[in-house]
């Protein structure tokens, strides 16, 4: 599975932290933020008092990070400054990581910005591999993240890419709209080639040297011979370039949340073969299921992540159709995907996480404890899980089920095997005969001749002339008015249907209906009876 990273760039992190706690700072509030009053954060340094954070108004006025406070006041004499409070920023970052856990349990803060940046910004990496579909896709997830962060009173930009370095660069340099900064490499190489060389997270000395050489964009460096890059610019440029395109791994220090259903194991001696890896996963799964049984819960989704010593990660996700507490069943599902995990130079960390748990319905278990399943229901659920596991995420098992609706196209639904049961039709309601085969959508027909009562006696259907020998009806079916409450005139006559059961010259039984307004009726075939 291709890894995907989301980088969240908090552009005014330090100023936002003060505004969240004290809304009066900078004349900004979380409800009505205003950016017309310049505000800076200062730090006492052996070189003097330096600017280490500023808001948008101060930046537009010509101020920047790392400049002296005296120089800033020479530009803006009425400038408001607040002393730096590292403890406050760290506590707010911890709360933000806990809040972002709803999107991914693997969150890594950008420690370089927290320790070295004097612009007052911050950043977070989220490993969203295999989880963006839960939020409607990557674009919808990106927009939701930005809305949630901005609702907390923070200025932010975000992007999604295949590597951590590419996501970092796209959040700052991608030209698209905020909720469309999505980069797929190498498909979007032309877009990435227009990024400035600063997107490689190089030191200021290397960036100055690149500028002198006329190498200003990523596309200027990528085609150069690798040996010349190392000789003239050093090894850092080539390393960052390979990390950007995914040719080299980048080890991120994830801040795992203190979640009840998360188990992590670090190994001083890395696991080097599949046998020891399976034994470790089996022990962790037994511990997780024991916790779930103590709370009468069952997991619906479990994620296994194996982290190698060189930073490469392998993620396996398994979903069950019903809450499961049986570790043997989960291990069987995981075992089919475990051969795809490459130990490489060794696995130093394993994380087992159950992001989706549900309460388990009470059931009687065997007293002898010789088998885990307690009946046909559990066995059927496990069978469905194994079949679904083989079919893949896009294929799901269904069976035909009844739905409480008198409309023919809504009377039968595709019922998930392990999902909630749809409301059945009422037993005391008797309906006329229904066709064994429903044509969806209905096929239009041309009426060639009618009887004295207006019933068709000859029609054209599928380029064939059909002679009607016998007709029964009509049966009037009106639309469900509670589904059309937005219609002010309540005029649903055009959606009312009159159904007829007709027999043609070949003995076929057709289900015709007439719809439309008076004088402009439209006839269609909606079903075929047996015989």
N, C-alpha and C positions, 0 to 999 in steps of 0.2 A: 504494500500500500504506500503510495506516494505521500511523504510527509508534507504538512501544510502548517505554516506559522502565521500568527496574527501579531503584529507589533502595534502597541498602543503608545503613542508619543504624547506625553503631557507637556504641552508647550510652555505653560506658565505654572509649573507645579508648586514652587515655593510660595508664590503670591496667592495661588488658589488655596493653599493650606491655611494661610492667615485669614483669607476671606471667609472660609468655611467656619472657622472658630469665632472670628470677630468680623461680622459683616460690615462694620464701619470702615475697615481698612480699604483705602483706595476708593471710598465712596461707592463700593460695589456690594451687591447683595446676591444671594443665590437665586432669589425670585426675579430681580430686575438688574442684571449685571450691567455696569456702566464702565466704559474704558476710557473716559475723557480725562481722568486725573492720573498723572504719572506717579508710579510707585516703584521703589526699588528695595531689594534686600541687600544688606551689607554684611561683610565679614572682616574681622580684624586680622590683619596679616602683618608679618615682619616688614613688608614693604609699605604698609599703611592700611587704610580702610578701603577695601575693594568692593565693587558691585558684584554680587553673586546671584542675582535674580532680579527680574524686572517684568512689568506688565506690558501690554501692547502699546499703551500710550507713551510710556517711556522709551520703548524701542522706536516708535515712529518719530519721536523728538530727537533722535540721533544718539541715544545712549546705547551701550552694549555691555555685556558682561566683561569682567576682569579690568575695567577702567577704575581709576581712583574716584573716591567720593568727591574730592575737591574739584576734579575735572567735570564730574557730572553736575555739581552745583554751579559751576561757571556757565554751563549751558542752560540749566533750569534752576534759578536761585530758590524758588519755592518748592523744590522737590521734597516729597515725603519719603523717608527711608525707615525701615524696620530692621532691627538686628536679626541675624540668622539664628534659628532655633532648630538644630539638627534632630533633637528628640521629638519635636512635634512632627517633622517631616517623616521620620521613621514610623511613628505610630499611625499617621494617616496612610502611609504606604501599606502597612500591615492590614488596616481596615479595608483598603481598596483591593488588596489581593484576596481577602476573604469574600469580598463582594463579587469579584470576577470569577470566583470558583463555580458560579452557575454556568459559565461557558466552557471551562476546561479546568481539570484538577492540576494540570501541569503549567505553572506560571513561574516565569523566571524574571526577576527585576534586572534592568540594565544597570549593573553596578558601576560601569565606567562613567555613566552620566551622574550617578549619585556621589561619586567620590572625586571626579576630576572636572566636571562641567561647571563653569561659572556663569552660565546663562539662566540658571534656575529651572531647567526642565528636567524631566524624568521619563522613564519608559518601562514597559513591561512586554515580555514575550509570552504568548499563549500558544501552546501546541494544540491545534484544533484538528489533528489528523483523524479522519473518520467521524467527526462530530458535527460538521456544519449542516448536514441534512436535517438535524433535529430543530434547526432554526429557520428552515426554508431555503437553505443554500448559503453560499459564502457572501453574496451581496446583501441578502437580508440580515445575516448575522453581523456583518460589518456595520450596517446602519443601526441595528439594535444596540450594539456595543457603544457606538458614539452617542446615541440618545441617552442611554443609561448613565454614561460618564458625565455628559453635559448636564443631566438632571441633578447630579451631585454638586454642580457648581464648578466644574473643571473645564478648561480649554484643552482640547485633544484633537489629534489626527491619528488615523489608523490605516493599516494596509495589510494585505494577505499575500504571501508568496510561498515558494517551495522551500526556501532556506531562511534561516534566521537573519543572515546578512541582507538578503534581497528584500525581506519584509521591512527591515530597518531603513533601507534606502528608499523603498517605495512610499513609506509613510511620509518622508520628507520631500521627495522629488517627483513622485508620480503626477502627471498632469491632469488626470481624470478627477471627477467629482469625489467628495469625501467618502461616499458609500460605494465607489466603484474603483478604488485603488487596489486592484487585484492583478497579480503578476504571475504568469505561468512561463516557466523557463523549460527549454530554450525557445518556446514558441514566440514569446514576447521579447526576443533579443533586441529587436530594433528599438523598442521602447526603452529598454534598459540601457542601450548604448547612448542615449541622450542624457543620462544621469550625470551630474558632475562627479569629479574624482573624489570629492569629499564624502560621497556615499560609501566609500570603502572603509571608513572609520580609521584613517591613517593619522599619524602625528602631524603637528603643524610644520615641522621641518620638512617632512616628505612632501606635504602638499605644496609648500613653497618651491621646492625643487621641481615638482611636476609642472607648476605654473611657469617657471623659467624655461622649461623645455617645450612649452607649448602644448602639453598634454592636459587638457581641461575637462574632457569628458571620458566616460567609461569606454566608449567606442574607440577612443584614441589609444587606449592601453591594450585592449583585448587582442588585437591582431599582431602585436609586437612579438618578436621571438622571445621565448621564455628565458633563454640564457642571457640575453641582453638586459631584460628587466631586472634579473637578480644582480647582474654585474653593475649596472648603473644606479639602480634604485634600492637595492637591498632585498632581503627575503620577505619582508613584511608585505610589500605590494603584491607579490605573487601569491602569498598565503591568503590574504584577504580576497583576492580575485577568485581563487579556487573555492573559498568558502562561500562567496557570493553565488557562484554557479553550481554549488553542490559537489564539486570534485573533491573537496576535503571536508570532513565533519567539523562541526563547531559545538563544543561542549558547553551547555547551558546549565547553570545551577538552579534547578527548579525548587521553589518554595512549596513543598507539599502541604496542603491544609491538614489541620487536625480533624479529620473526618472519621466518624465512627466506623464507616465501612471501607476504610482504606488501610492496607497493610503494606509496609515497605521493609525490605531487607537489603542491607549492605553486606557485602562479602569481602573480607580481607584478602582471601585467596579467590581470584575470579573463577567462575564456573566455566570450564572449558569443553564440556561435552554435553550431549543431549540427555544422558542418564541422570547426571547430577542436577541438571536444570529441571527435569521432570520431577525429581524427588523434592526439590525446593518448592516448586509450584504446588505439588500435592499437599505438602505440609501447610503452606499458606492458605490454600483453599479450605482445608479442614478447619483451620482456625477461624476463617471468615464465616463459614457455614455454622460453626458452633455459636458464634456471636448472634447470627441471624435467628437461629432456633431459640436462643434465650429470649429474644424479643418477639417471637412468633411472626417473623418476617421472612420473606423469600426474595431473592434477587431476580430481577427481570433482565438486567444487563450487567455484564462484568467486563472489565478492561484489564488486560495484562500487558505490562510494558517491561521490556528487558533492555537495559542500558549497558552498552559495552564500555570497556576502558578507554576506547578512542573516541567516545561520544556518539557513536551510531546507536540508534534506538530501533526497536522492533515492537510494534503495537498490534495486539490481537484483541478483537472485540467479539463477544458472543451475546446474543439476545435470546431469551426464552419466551415462549408463548404464555406461560403462567408462572406465578411466583414459585421459585424452586429453592429448597433447602438441602438438597442431596448433592454432596460434593462429587460423588461418583459420576452422576449424570453430567455435571459441568465439566469435569475432567475429560470425559469422553468427547465432548464437543470441542474442548481446547486441544485435545490430542491430535485432531485432524488438521489443525493449523500450525501446530508446533514444529513440524518438519521445515516450515518456511523460516524459522528463526535461526539465523547464523550466529554462532557464538563468537566467531572472529578471533580476536586476541583474548577473549574472555569476557564474561558478563559479571559486572561488579555490583549491579543493583537491580532488584526486581520490585515492581510496584503492582499490587493487585487492588483494584478499586471497583466498587459496585455503585455506580451513580444512580441506579434506578432500583428501588426496593418497594415491595408492597406487602400488605398484611396477608397472611395465609389463612384460608378458611379452616376452621377446626375440623379434624377428621380423626377417627379411631385408627391407631396403629397396631401392628401385631405385637403380642406380648413377648414372643420369643426373640424378636429383633433379628431374625435370620435374613430378612430382606428389607430393603429400604422402602420400596413402593408398597402402598397399602391397598391398592385396588386398581380396577380398570381405568378409572379417570386419570390417575397419575401416570399409568403406563401409556395411555393414549397421548397425554400431553408430552411425554418424553419421546414417543415415536414421531409426533408432529415436529418437535424441535429438531430431531435428527434429519428428517426429510427436508424441512425448511433450510437447515444448515447446509445441505448439499445443493439445494436449488439456488441459493444465493439470496442476497438482500432484495433483489428486484422481483423475485418470484415468491408468492405466498400462497399457501393452500386455502381453498375456499370450498364451501358446499352450498347448494341452493337452499334458501330459506324463505319463509313467508314474512310479509310485511303488512301491517294493518293499514291498507289503503285500497280503495275501490277502483283506483286508476289502474289499468292493466299493466302499464310499464313500470309501476311502482309496487305492484303486488308481490313480486318476486325479487329478491336481492341476493347478492353474493355475501354469504355469511362466513366470517373468519372462523376457523376451527376452534381456536383458543380465545376468541374475543367475546365481548358481551353479546348476549342473545337479543336479536331485534324483537320488537313487540309482534306477537302472532296475531292473525286475524281472529275475530270473535267466533266462537263455536256456534252461537245461536243465530248467526246471520247466514242465510242460504243465498248463494249467488247463482245466476243462470250458468249454463254450460260455458266453459272457457276452452279456447283452442290449446292443443298440445304443443304447438309451436307458435311463438310470437315473433312477428316481423318487426324489427326495430332498426331504423325508423320505418314507419308505415310507407308503403309504396303507392304512389298515386295511380289512379285509373281514369280512363275516359269513358263516360257514359254515352253509348250510341243509341239506345232506345229505352223508353220507360213504359210502364203500364199505366192504366187509368188512375191508379192511386199514387203514382210518382215513384214506385219502386223500380229500380233498373232491371231490365230483362236482357240486355245485351251491353257488353262493355269490352274495352280493350285494356289488357293487363300484360305487361312484359312482352309487348308486340304481338300478343295473341288475342284472337276474338273469343270471348267467353259467352256462351249462351246460358242464362240462368233459368233453371227448370223450377226451382222452388225457393222461397224466401221466408224466413221467420224473423219477426221483429216488429217495430224497433225496440231496442233497449237504450234508454237515455242515461248517459253518464255525464254528470256535471263536474266542472273543475272544483278543486278543494278551495273554498272561499277563504279559509284561514291562511292560505298561502298567498293571497292576493289582497291583503288589507291595504296596500299602498294605492290601490285603484279607487279613486274618489267616487266615480259614478257606479261602481259595482256592476259594470256591464261586462259580464262574462259569457254572453250568448255566443260569441264567435269561437269560444273554446269548448262549448258544449257539443257532445258527440251523440249521434244516434247509430247504434250498432245493429247490423242485420247478419243473420246466419243464412247463407245462400248455398245452393247446390248447383253445379254446372253440368254440362253435358257429359263430362267424363267421370262424374260421381264425386268430384272433389268438393269438400265443404270449406268455403271461404268465410272469413269474418270481415265484413265491410263496415265502414262507418262513414257518416256524413257529418261534415262540420262547416263552419262559416256562417255568414249572415244570410237572411232570407233572400232568396233569388240568386245568390252567389255561392251555392253550396259546393263543397269540394268532397269528392269521394276518394277513399283510400282503402287498401287491403292491410289489415293489421295482424292477421293470424290465419293458421291452417288447422283444421280439425283432422283427427285421425279418420281413416277410412276413405 
